[in-house]
Amino acid sequence: MAADARISAITTRIVERSKPTRERYLDRLRNAATAGVQRSVLGCANLAHGFAICSPSEKDALAGDRVPNLGIITSYNDMLSAHQPFETYPAIIREAAAEAGGIAQVAGGVPAMCDGVTQGQPGMELSLFSRDLIAMAAGVGLSHNMFDAAVFLGVCDKIVPGLVIAALSFGHLPAVFIPAGPMTSGLPNDEKSRVRQLFAEGKVGRDELLEAESKSYHGPGTCTFYGTANSNQMLMEIMGFHMPGASFVNPGTPLREALTREATKRALAITALGNEFTPAGEMIDERSIVNGVVGLHATGGSTNHTMHLVAMARAAGIVLTWQDISELSDIVPLLARVYPNGLADVNHFHAAGGMGFLIKELLKKGLLHDDVRTVAGQGLSAYSIEVKIGSDGGVVREPAPEKSGDPKVLAGIDTPFHTTGGLKMLRGNIGKAVIKISAVKPERHVIEAPAVIFHDQLEMQQAFKDGKLNRDFVAVVRFQGPKANGMPELHKLTPALGVLQDRGFRVALLTDGRMSGASGKVPAAIHVTPEAVDGGPIARIKDGDIIRIDAIAGTLEVLVDAADMAERDPVVADLSANEFGMGRELFAPFRHSAGPADQGASVLFHH
């Protein structure tokens, strides 16, 4: 089915806006690809270094450019649950590559940090910038020019966007993303949230809190709530970087290994040495990016992707804006209820029909572009499937079910949970911001209340503990933007704000920082740009100013006379405490050159 006219119009607008940068990008990509197999340009000494540890037969094959060589970029470490499964992948990939007549080498590793570990800690101030660092580190691995295609092993928050930026920067090479999957279900997410809130109120101690958290995060794989990590997996599938059905299969299962082997062989099949050459930079186009945004809205995905998708698109010369994202939200219905937008976790989502059912339903109404290229071939309809393990140990695909296995978790296109998506852009005299309302009750979509100013999330937590916030208010937490301190997530504020909201107060958050990809029931206008450190209007707000956050009208206003506002000098904060410790001094150049949130908060694409 052809794409809905409204979807096509927004896509056409992105194409027109992007023409100059996209054409330059494709010219560079095609110039790189015309050299053929890249090892052919290496001198003998270069090549000898590149295959020094290979077997004699592998050396002979690589020297003659007769077989494809697959570069593995891995985010493996064994501290983090989501990345620990990747320990065994290189051996599996090498074996599968050999079976397909190819060779595979680990080209390089990239750092992988966990926002869950660093939440509310100094290390969180490195988190956002780790995305661009990951792209750079992957670029170092691929710069050896030894490879005909690349596979990318990554899952979590900044890792996948960073790897996508790298894959598109090396867009003359095919790229296949190979996930590790979610951990099995543990303590229900709503119960974990309940214990967190009780701890915030002082009703349970640290022992009870740690027990609940440990039962939630208990084994290998991603966290099971629908935050940035699992939004990443959804995006890789709906944009065509995953093999169909690969996103949400648990680690350590026969099907997970079979999918890894299949992805390896497919990566080798789509190199320039074969008949299905699929360079990543040509495969991903404006339609693929729009499909990603549609998937984000249909699933109530992470707010972090209002920055990551912008940065990923720019890596391919495509100019995506918050306005595009917001307008698509008005068109795309919400079809998934996964915590924090419901009680289910991603395993329940997958069991209800998962990505195959979701894609099938969206295609029915033309809400996705079907006429895209993917690593599996032509057309997104190939992803309207259910994936299983065959009797021979291989991957078997069947058509996605006609009906959801659980309509409370995954809805059909004719019976959506909401007629629009969960992400909106706000605009007004404070600047631009993003709000996620898929888990916010309708009566809280408009909040008008006095500002209470904080320059640190710990200040607000202390004010809550001291009983100073038992009233209607908008917490203005500023100097949390990319240039100020690396834009940490402020998820630690969620329990306190949740308690106050449950007490009957009308509360909201306004910040130039980030909220977690798991941001939930409290209205939060986030990613405010211009940020405070740049003298944005948020730096002129005073305690007691009335703030109006209107997610229905899409407005963000401080209700102050314009002349009065213009006369105020922007507040300047002492940010010296953010400059050292836990590696923050190493990231000073990133803070100094970071772009604004609505342009991806990147150091790579801001000039």
C-alpha positions as CSV (number, residue, x, y, z in Angstrom):
1,M,0.0,0.0,0.0
2,A,1.2,3.5,-0.8
3,A,2.1,5.7,2.0
4,D,-0.5,8.0,3.6
5,A,-0.6,11.4,1.8
6,R,0.3,13.2,5.1
7,I,3.3,10.9,5.7
8,S,4.4,11.4,2.1
9,A,4.1,15.2,2.4
10,I,6.3,15.3,5.4
11,T,8.8,13.0,3.8
12,T,8.9,15.1,0.6
13,R,9.5,18.2,2.8
14,I,12.5,16.4,4.4
15,V,13.8,15.4,1.0
16,E,13.6,19.0,-0.3
17,R,15.2,20.5,2.8
18,S,18.0,17.9,2.7
19,K,18.9,18.0,-1.0
20,P,22.2,20.0,-0.7
21,T,23.6,17.9,2.2
22,R,22.2,14.6,1.0
23,E,23.6,15.1,-2.5
24,R,27.1,15.9,-1.1
25,Y,26.9,12.9,1.2
26,L,25.9,10.5,-1.7
27,D,28.7,11.9,-3.9
28,R,31.2,11.1,-1.2
29,L,29.8,7.7,-0.6
30,R,29.8,6.7,-4.3
31,N,33.3,8.0,-4.7
32,A,34.4,5.7,-1.8
33,A,32.5,2.7,-3.3
34,T,33.9,3.0,-6.8
35,A,37.3,1.9,-5.6
36,G,35.8,-1.6,-5.3
37,V,37.2,-3.9,-2.6
38,Q,39.0,-1.6,-0.4
39,R,42.0,-3.8,0.3
40,S,43.1,-3.4,-3.3
41,V,44.4,0.0,-2.5
42,L,46.6,-1.1,0.4
43,G,50.3,-1.5,0.0
44,C,51.9,-4.9,0.7
45,A,53.2,-3.8,4.1
46,N,49.7,-2.4,5.0
47,L,48.0,-5.6,4.1
48,A,50.6,-7.8,5.9
49,H,49.8,-5.9,9.1
50,G,46.0,-6.3,8.5
51,F,46.1,-10.1,8.1
52,A,49.1,-11.0,10.2
53,I,47.2,-13.4,12.5
54,C,45.1,-15.0,9.7
55,S,45.7,-18.6,8.5
56,P,47.6,-19.1,5.2
57,S,44.4,-19.8,3.3
58,E,42.8,-16.7,4.7
59,K,45.8,-14.6,3.8
60,D,45.7,-15.9,0.3
61,A,42.0,-15.1,0.0
62,L,42.3,-11.6,1.4
63,A,45.4,-10.8,-0.7
64,G,43.5,-11.7,-3.8
65,D,40.3,-9.9,-3.0
66,R,38.4,-13.1,-3.7
67,V,36.3,-13.4,-0.6
68,P,34.5,-10.8,1.5
69,N,35.9,-9.8,4.8
70,L,33.5,-8.8,7.6
71,G,34.5,-6.2,10.1
72,I,33.0,-6.7,13.6
73,I,32.5,-3.6,15.8
74,T,31.6,-4.7,19.3
75,S,30.4,-2.9,22.4
76,Y,31.1,-6.0,24.6
77,N,31.9,-5.7,28.2
78,D,30.9,-8.1,31.0
79,M,29.8,-5.6,33.6
80,L,26.7,-4.5,31.8
81,S,23.9,-7.0,31.3
82,A,22.9,-5.8,27.8
83,H,26.4,-6.2,26.4
84,Q,27.7,-9.3,28.2
85,P,26.1,-11.7,25.7
86,F,28.3,-10.2,23.0
87,E,31.3,-12.0,24.5
88,T,30.6,-15.1,22.4
89,Y,29.4,-13.4,19.3
90,P,32.8,-13.0,17.5
91,A,33.4,-16.7,17.6
92,I,29.9,-17.4,16.3
93,I,30.3,-14.8,13.5
94,R,33.7,-16.1,12.4
95,E,32.3,-19.6,12.2
96,A,29.2,-18.5,10.3
97,A,31.3,-16.4,8.0
98,A,33.6,-19.3,7.2
99,E,30.6,-21.5,6.4
100,A,29.5,-18.8,3.9
101,G,32.9,-18.6,2.3
102,G,33.9,-15.4,4.0
103,I,36.2,-14.1,6.7
104,A,35.3,-12.0,9.8
105,Q,37.6,-10.0,12.0
106,V,36.9,-7.9,15.1
107,A,37.7,-4.4,13.7
108,G,37.4,-2.7,17.0
109,G,35.6,-2.2,20.3
110,V,33.6,0.8,21.4
111,P,32.8,1.9,25.0
112,A,29.4,1.1,26.4
113,M,28.2,2.9,29.5
114,C,25.0,2.3,31.3
115,D,22.7,5.2,32.2
116,G,21.2,3.0,34.9
117,V,24.5,2.7,36.7
118,T,25.4,6.4,36.3
119,Q,21.9,7.8,36.9
120,G,22.2,10.8,39.3
121,Q,26.0,10.4,39.5
122,P,28.8,12.5,38.0
123,G,29.5,9.8,35.4
124,M,26.1,10.6,33.8
125,E,27.6,13.8,32.5
126,L,29.6,11.7,30.0
127,S,26.6,9.8,28.8
128,L,25.3,11.8,26.0
129,F,28.7,12.6,24.6
130,S,29.6,8.9,24.6
131,R,27.3,8.6,21.6
132,D,29.7,10.7,19.4
133,L,32.7,9.1,21.0
134,I,31.3,5.7,20.1
135,A,30.9,6.8,16.5
136,M,34.5,8.0,16.5
137,A,35.8,4.8,18.0
138,A,33.9,2.7,15.5
139,G,35.4,4.9,12.8
140,V,38.9,4.1,14.0
141,G,38.2,0.4,13.7
142,L,36.8,0.7,10.2
143,S,39.5,3.1,9.1
144,H,41.9,0.2,8.4
145,N,40.0,-0.2,5.1
146,M,40.2,-4.0,5.3
147,F,36.5,-4.7,5.1
148,D,33.7,-5.3,2.6
149,A,30.9,-5.0,5.1
150,A,30.5,-4.4,8.8
151,V,28.3,-5.9,11.6
152,F,27.6,-3.8,14.7
153,L,27.1,-5.4,18.1
154,G,25.3,-2.9,20.3
155,V,22.1,-2.5,22.2
156,C,21.8,0.3,24.8
157,D,21.1,4.0,25.0
158,K,23.9,5.9,23.3
159,I,25.6,2.8,21.8
160,V,23.2,2.1,18.9
161,P,22.9,5.8,17.8
162,G,26.7,6.1,17.9
163,L,27.1,2.9,15.9
164,V,24.5,4.1,13.3
165,I,26.4,7.4,12.9
166,A,29.5,5.3,12.3
167,A,27.8,3.0,9.9
168,L,26.4,5.9,7.9
169,S,29.8,7.7,8.0
170,F,31.2,4.6,6.3
171,G,28.0,4.4,4.2
172,H,29.8,2.9,1.2
173,L,29.9,-0.4,3.2
174,P,26.9,-2.6,4.0
175,A,26.0,-2.6,7.7
176,V,24.0,-5.2,9.6
177,F,23.1,-4.6,13.3
178,I,23.1,-7.7,15.5
179,P,21.2,-7.4,18.8
180,A,21.5,-9.4,22.0
181,G,17.9,-9.1,23.1
182,P,16.1,-8.4,26.4
183,M,16.6,-10.1,29.7
184,T,13.8,-12.4,30.8
185,S,11.0,-10.8,32.9
186,G,11.8,-10.2,36.6
187,L,10.0,-8.1,39.2
188,P,7.1,-6.3,37.4
189,N,8.1,-2.7,36.5
190,D,5.1,-1.2,38.2
191,E,6.1,-3.0,41.5
192,K,9.7,-1.7,41.1
193,S,8.3,1.8,40.6
194,R,6.1,1.5,43.7
195,V,9.1,0.5,45.9
196,R,11.1,3.4,44.5
197,Q,8.3,5.8,45.4
198,L,8.0,4.4,48.9
199,F,11.8,4.8,49.4
200,A,11.5,8.4,48.2
201,E,8.8,8.9,50.9
202,G,11.1,7.3,53.5
203,K,8.6,4.4,54.0
204,V,11.1,1.6,53.1
205,G,14.8,1.4,53.6
206,R,17.7,0.9,51.2
207,D,17.7,-2.9,51.8
208,E,14.2,-3.2,50.5
209,L,14.9,-0.9,47.5
210,L,18.1,-2.8,46.5
211,E,16.2,-6.1,46.7
212,A,13.5,-4.8,44.4
213,E,16.0,-3.3,41.9
214,S,18.0,-6.5,41.9
215,K,14.9,-8.6,41.1
216,S,14.1,-6.2,38.2
217,Y,17.6,-6.2,36.7
218,H,18.6,-9.8,37.2
219,G,20.4,-11.4,34.2
220,P,21.9,-11.0,30.7
221,G,20.1,-8.7,28.3
222,T,18.6,-5.3,28.2
223,C,16.3,-3.9,30.9
224,T,12.8,-5.0,30.1
225,F,11.0,-1.6,30.3
226,Y,10.6,0.5,27.2
227,G,13.3,3.1,27.5
228,T,16.0,4.1,25.1
229,A,17.7,0.7,24.8
230,N,14.6,-1.1,23.6
231,S,13.5,1.9,21.5
232,N,16.9,1.4,19.8
233,Q,16.0,-2.2,18.9
234,M,12.6,-1.2,17.6
235,L,14.3,1.5,15.4
236,M,16.9,-0.9,14.0
237,E,14.2,-3.3,12.9
238,I,11.7,-0.7,11.5
239,M,14.6,1.1,9.7
240,G,15.8,-2.1,8.2
241,F,19.2,-2.5,9.9
242,H,18.1,-5.8,11.7
243,M,17.1,-9.0,10.1
244,P,13.3,-9.4,10.3
245,G,12.1,-10.3,13.8
246,A,15.6,-10.1,15.5
247,S,14.9,-7.3,18.0
248,F,13.3,-8.9,21.1
249,V,14.5,-12.6,21.2
250,N,16.1,-13.3,24.6
251,P,19.9,-13.9,24.9
252,G,21.2,-17.4,25.3
253,T,18.5,-19.1,23.3
254,P,18.9,-21.3,20.1
255,L,16.9,-18.7,18.1
256,R,19.1,-15.9,19.3
257,E,22.2,-17.7,18.0
258,A,20.5,-18.7,14.8
259,L,19.6,-15.1,14.1
260,T,23.2,-14.1,14.7
261,R,24.5,-16.7,12.2
262,E,21.9,-15.6,9.7
263,A,22.8,-11.9,10.0
264,T,26.4,-12.7,9.5
265,K,25.7,-14.6,6.3
266,R,23.4,-11.9,5.0
267,A,26.1,-9.2,5.6
268,L,28.5,-11.2,3.4
269,A,25.8,-11.6,0.7
270,I,25.2,-7.9,0.3
271,T,28.8,-6.8,-0.3
272,A,30.0,-5.4,-3.6
273,L,31.5,-8.8,-4.3
274,G,27.9,-10.3,-4.7
275,N,24.8,-9.4,-6.7
276,E,22.9,-7.6,-3.9
277,F,25.2,-4.8,-3.0
278,T,23.5,-2.7,-0.3
279,P,25.7,0.1,1.0
280,A,24.2,1.4,4.3
281,G,24.3,5.1,3.2
282,E,22.1,4.3,0.1
283,M,19.9,1.9,1.9
284,I,19.0,4.5,4.6
285,D,17.2,7.4,3.1
286,E,14.5,9.9,4.1
287,R,11.8,7.2,4.0
288,S,13.8,5.0,6.4
289,I,14.2,7.9,8.8
290,V,10.5,8.7,8.7
291,N,9.7,5.0,9.3
292,G,11.9,5.3,12.4
293,V,10.0,8.3,13.7
294,V,6.6,6.6,13.0
295,G,7.8,3.5,15.0
296,L,8.8,5.8,17.9
297,H,5.4,7.3,18.0
298,A,3.4,4.1,17.6
299,T,5.3,2.5,20.5
300,G,5.5,5.5,22.8
301,G,9.3,5.4,22.6
302,S,12.1,7.3,24.3
303,T,12.4,11.0,24.3
304,N,16.1,10.7,23.8
305,H,15.5,9.8,20.2
306,T,14.3,13.4,19.5
307,M,18.0,14.0,19.6
308,H,19.5,10.7,18.4
309,L,17.3,10.4,15.3
310,V,18.2,14.0,14.3
311,A,21.9,13.2,14.7
312,M,21.6,9.8,13.0
313,A,19.8,11.4,10.0
314,R,22.5,14.1,9.7
315,A,25.2,11.5,9.4
316,A,23.5,10.5,6.1
317,G,23.0,14.1,5.0
318,I,19.3,14.2,6.0
319,V,17.9,17.2,7.9
320,L,15.2,16.0,10.3
321,T,13.6,18.6,12.6
322,W,11.6,18.5,15.8
323,Q,8.7,20.0,13.8
324,D,8.8,16.9,11.5
325,I,8.8,14.6,14.6
326,S,5.9,16.6,16.2
327,E,3.8,16.6,13.0
328,L,4.2,12.9,12.6
329,S,3.1,12.4,16.2
330,D,-0.2,14.0,15.2
331,I,-0.7,11.4,12.5
332,V,0.5,8.2,14.1
333,P,-1.7,6.3,16.6
334,L,-0.2,4.7,19.8
335,L,-0.4,0.9,19.4
336,A,1.8,-0.3,22.3
337,R,1.4,-0.1,26.0
338,V,4.8,-1.1,27.5
339,Y,6.1,0.2,30.8
340,P,6.2,3.1,31.7
341,N,3.3,3.6,29.3
342,G,1.6,0.5,30.6
343,L,2.2,-2.5,32.9
344,A,3.7,-4.9,30.3
345,D,7.4,-5.3,29.5
346,V,9.1,-5.9,26.2
347,N,8.8,-9.6,26.5
348,H,5.0,-9.3,26.8
349,F,5.1,-7.0,23.8
350,H,7.1,-9.6,21.8
351,A,4.8,-12.4,22.8
352,A,1.7,-10.4,21.8
353,G,3.0,-10.2,18.2
354,G,5.8,-7.7,18.6
355,M,7.5,-5.9,15.8
356,G,6.0,-8.1,13.1
357,F,2.4,-7.3,14.1
358,L,3.1,-3.6,14.7
359,I,4.7,-3.2,11.2
360,K,1.8,-5.1,9.6
361,E,-0.8,-2.9,11.3
362,L,1.0,0.3,10.4
363,L,1.4,-0.8,6.8
364,K,-2.3,-1.4,6.5
365,K,-3.0,2.3,6.7
366,G,0.0,3.4,4.8
367,L,1.7,4.9,7.9
368,L,5.0,3.4,6.9
369,H,6.9,3.6,3.7
370,D,7.0,0.0,2.4
371,D,9.1,0.9,-0.7
372,V,12.4,1.0,1.3
373,R,15.6,-1.0,1.1
374,T,16.6,-3.1,4.1
375,V,19.4,-5.5,4.9
376,A,16.9,-8.3,4.1
377,G,16.1,-6.8,0.6
378,Q,13.4,-4.6,-0.9
379,G,10.3,-3.7,1.0
380,L,9.4,-3.3,4.7
381,S,6.5,-5.8,4.3
382,A,9.2,-8.6,4.7
383,Y,9.3,-7.5,8.4
384,S,5.6,-8.3,8.9
385,I,6.5,-11.7,10.3
386,E,6.9,-13.9,13.4
387,V,10.3,-15.5,13.8
388,K,10.8,-19.0,15.1
389,I,13.5,-21.7,15.3
390,G,13.2,-24.4,12.7
391,S,13.6,-28.2,13.2
392,D,17.0,-27.9,11.5
393,G,18.2,-25.2,14.0
394,G,17.7,-22.4,11.4
395,V,15.5,-19.3,11.3
396,V,11.9,-19.8,10.2
397,R,9.5,-16.9,9.5
398,E,5.8,-17.0,9.4
399,P,3.3,-14.2,8.7
400,A,2.6,-12.0,11.7
401,P,-0.7,-13.0,13.5
402,E,-3.9,-11.4,12.3
403,K,-4.9,-10.5,15.9
404,S,-2.8,-9.3,18.8
405,G,-2.0,-11.9,21.4
406,D,-2.8,-9.4,24.1
407,P,-4.8,-6.3,23.1
408,K,-4.0,-4.6,26.4
409,V,-0.3,-4.6,25.3
410,L,-0.4,-4.3,21.5
411,A,-3.4,-2.9,19.7
412,G,-4.6,-3.2,16.2
413,I,-4.6,-0.2,13.9
414,D,-8.4,0.2,14.1
415,T,-8.4,0.1,17.9
416,P,-5.4,2.2,19.0
417,F,-4.8,3.2,22.6
418,H,-4.6,6.8,21.5
419,T,-5.2,8.4,18.1
420,T,-1.8,10.2,18.2
421,G,1.7,9.4,19.3
422,G,3.3,10.2,22.6
423,L,5.9,12.9,21.6
424,K,5.2,16.6,21.0
425,M,7.3,19.7,20.4
426,L,6.5,22.7,22.5
427,R,7.3,26.2,21.4
428,G,6.9,29.6,23.1
429,N,8.8,32.5,24.7
430,I,11.0,30.0,26.7
431,G,12.2,28.4,23.5
432,K,11.6,24.9,22.1
433,A,11.2,21.7,24.1
434,V,10.0,18.2,23.9
435,I,7.3,16.5,26.0
436,K,6.2,12.8,26.1
437,I,2.6,12.5,27.1
438,S,1.8,8.8,26.3
439,A,1.9,8.0,30.1
440,V,0.6,11.3,31.3
441,K,-3.1,11.5,32.2
442,P,-5.1,13.8,30.0
443,E,-6.1,16.1,32.9
444,R,-2.3,16.9,33.3
445,H,-1.6,17.7,29.7
446,V,-1.9,21.4,30.6
447,I,-0.1,22.6,33.8
448,E,0.0,26.3,34.9
449,A,1.9,26.9,38.1
450,P,4.6,29.1,39.7
451,A,8.3,28.3,39.0
452,V,10.6,27.0,41.6
453,I,14.2,27.3,40.4
454,F,17.0,24.8,40.8
455,H,20.5,24.6,39.3
456,D,21.1,21.1,40.4
457,Q,18.9,18.0,40.7
458,L,20.3,17.4,44.2
459,E,18.9,20.8,45.3
460,M,15.4,19.7,44.3
461,Q,15.7,16.3,45.9
462,Q,16.8,18.1,49.1
463,A,13.9,20.6,49.0
464,F,11.5,17.6,48.6
465,K,13.0,15.8,51.6
466,D,12.7,19.1,53.6
467,G,9.0,19.2,52.9
468,K,9.3,22.5,50.9
469,L,7.5,21.3,47.8
470,N,4.1,20.4,49.0
471,R,2.3,22.8,46.6
472,D,1.5,23.3,42.9
473,F,4.7,24.3,41.1
474,V,6.8,23.8,38.0
475,A,10.4,22.7,38.8
476,V,12.7,24.7,36.6
477,V,16.0,22.7,36.6
478,R,18.4,24.6,34.4
479,F,22.1,24.6,33.5
480,Q,21.6,20.9,32.6
481,G,22.1,21.3,28.8
482,P,24.9,19.9,26.6
483,K,27.2,22.8,27.0
484,A,26.6,23.2,30.7
485,N,27.3,19.8,32.0
486,G,26.8,17.2,29.2
487,M,23.0,17.0,29.6
488,P,22.6,14.3,32.1
489,E,19.3,12.5,32.5
490,L,17.4,13.7,35.5
491,H,15.5,10.5,36.2
492,K,16.3,10.7,39.9
493,L,13.7,13.5,40.1
494,T,10.9,11.2,38.9
495,P,10.0,9.5,42.3
496,A,9.8,12.8,44.1
497,L,7.6,14.4,41.5
498,G,5.5,11.3,41.3
499,V,4.9,11.4,45.1
500,L,3.9,15.1,44.9
501,Q,1.6,14.4,42.0
502,D,0.0,11.5,43.9
503,R,-0.6,13.9,46.9
504,G,-2.8,15.9,44.6
505,F,-0.5,18.7,43.6
506,R,-0.2,20.0,40.0
507,V,3.5,19.6,39.3
508,A,5.6,19.6,36.2
509,L,9.3,19.7,35.2
510,L,10.9,22.3,32.9
511,T,14.6,21.7,32.0
512,D,17.3,22.1,29.4
513,G,18.5,18.6,30.5
514,R,17.2,15.2,29.6
515,M,14.7,13.0,31.3
516,S,15.1,9.2,31.1
517,G,13.9,7.3,28.1
518,A,11.6,5.8,30.8
519,S,10.1,9.1,31.7
520,G,6.5,8.5,32.8
521,K,3.5,10.0,34.4
522,V,4.7,13.5,35.4
523,P,4.5,16.2,32.6
524,A,8.1,17.1,31.7
525,A,9.1,19.8,29.1
526,I,12.7,18.7,28.4
527,H,15.6,19.5,26.1
528,V,14.7,23.2,26.3
529,T,16.8,25.1,23.7
530,P,18.4,27.6,23.8
531,E,19.9,26.2,27.0
532,A,20.6,28.4,30.1
533,V,24.4,28.5,29.6
534,D,23.8,30.1,26.2
535,G,21.7,32.8,27.8
536,G,18.4,31.3,26.7
537,P,15.1,32.6,28.1
538,I,15.1,29.7,30.7
539,A,18.0,31.6,32.3
540,R,15.7,34.7,32.8
541,I,12.9,32.9,34.7
542,K,12.6,33.8,38.4
543,D,11.1,32.0,41.3
544,G,7.3,32.6,41.3
545,D,7.0,33.3,37.6
546,I,3.9,31.5,36.3
547,I,4.9,28.8,33.8
548,R,2.3,27.3,31.4
549,I,3.1,24.0,29.7
550,D,0.4,23.1,27.2
551,A,0.9,19.8,25.5
552,I,-2.5,20.2,23.7
553,A,-1.7,23.5,22.0
554,G,2.0,22.7,21.9
555,T,3.1,25.8,23.8
556,L,5.6,26.6,26.5
557,E,5.3,30.1,28.0
558,V,6.4,32.1,31.0
559,L,3.5,34.4,31.7
560,V,5.6,37.5,32.2
561,D,5.4,40.9,30.4
562,A,7.7,40.8,27.4
563,A,9.3,44.1,28.2
564,D,10.0,42.9,31.8
565,M,11.5,39.6,30.4
566,A,13.7,41.5,28.0
567,E,15.1,43.7,30.7
568,R,16.2,40.8,32.9
569,D,19.8,39.7,32.7
570,P,20.3,36.0,32.2
571,V,21.4,34.2,35.3
572,V,25.0,32.9,35.2
573,A,25.7,29.8,37.2
574,D,29.0,28.6,38.7
575,L,29.6,25.3,36.7
576,S,33.1,24.6,38.0
577,A,31.9,21.6,40.0
578,N,31.0,19.9,36.7
579,E,34.4,20.2,35.1
580,F,36.4,17.6,36.9
581,G,36.1,14.1,38.3
582,M,34.9,10.8,36.8
583,G,36.4,11.7,33.5
584,R,34.5,15.0,33.0
585,E,37.7,17.0,32.4
586,L,38.4,14.7,29.4
587,F,35.1,15.8,27.8
588,A,35.7,19.6,28.1
589,P,36.1,19.9,24.3
590,F,32.8,18.2,23.8
591,R,31.0,20.6,26.2
592,H,32.6,23.6,24.5
593,S,31.5,22.6,21.0
594,A,28.2,20.8,21.5
595,G,25.3,21.8,19.3
596,P,21.8,22.5,20.6
597,A,19.4,19.7,21.5
598,D,17.1,20.3,18.5
599,Q,20.1,19.7,16.2
600,G,21.0,16.5,17.9
601,A,23.3,17.9,20.7
602,S,26.2,16.6,18.7
603,V,29.8,17.7,18.4
604,L,30.0,16.0,15.0
605,F,27.3,17.8,12.9
606,H,27.2,21.3,14.5
607,H,29.2,24.0,12.7
